[in-house]
Amino acid sequence: MTMSTHPINATLAVARTKRRGPAPTGKGVPIMIRLQPDMLAGVDQFVAEHDVSRPEAVRLIIRDWLTRH
């Protein structure tokens, strides 16, 4: 059995699939927020209109607000 056909390596290959969104930089502070259904619906509408992930949508919405204030 070669390295590439070994079951453990096959599992690792599956785990390395490309993820959506920007490449992780290791910079920034992760936060968790809870959104009420009406606010989440607004974020989801933004996601649909701009073809971005929810986290990216929240970053863009916050950045837009910060540049205006």
C-alpha positions in Angstrom: 0.0 0.0 0.0 1.5 3.4 -1.0 1.3 6.6 1.0 -1.4 8.0 -1.3 -3.7 5.0 -1.0 -3.4 4.5 2.7 -6.8 5.1 4.4 -5.4 7.7 6.7 -4.0 9.8 3.9 -7.2 9.4 1.9 -9.1 10.9 4.9 -6.6 13.8 5.1 -7.1 14.5 1.4 -10.8 14.9 2.0 -10.2 17.3 4.9 -8.1 19.6 2.7 -10.9 20.7 0.5 -11.1 24.4 -0.4 -13.2 26.6 1.9 -15.4 29.5 1.0 -14.3 33.0 2.0 -10.9 34.7 2.3 -7.9 32.7 3.3 -7.4 32.7 7.0 -4.7 35.2 8.1 -4.5 34.3 11.8 -5.1 38.0 12.5 -8.1 39.6 14.1 -10.2 38.6 17.0 -12.9 36.0 16.5 -16.3 37.0 17.9 -19.6 35.2 18.2 -22.9 37.1 17.9 -26.5 36.1 18.1 -28.9 37.6 15.7 -32.7 37.7 16.0 -34.6 36.3 13.0 -35.4 39.7 11.4 -31.8 40.8 11.5 -30.5 37.5 10.2 -33.0 37.8 7.3 -31.4 41.1 6.5 -27.9 39.6 6.5 -29.1 36.6 4.4 -30.6 39.1 1.9 -27.2 40.8 1.7 -25.5 37.4 1.2 -27.9 36.6 -1.7 -27.4 40.0 -3.4 -23.6 40.0 -3.0 -22.7 36.3 -3.3 -20.6 36.3 -0.1 -20.6 34.2 3.1 -22.4 35.3 6.2 -19.2 36.2 8.0 -18.0 38.2 5.0 -21.4 39.9 4.8 -21.2 40.9 8.5 -17.6 42.2 7.9 -18.7 44.3 4.9 -21.8 45.6 6.7 -19.7 46.7 9.7 -17.0 48.2 7.5 -19.6 50.2 5.5 -21.2 51.5 8.7 -17.8 52.4 10.2 -16.7 54.4 7.1 -20.0 56.4 7.2 -19.8 57.3 10.9 
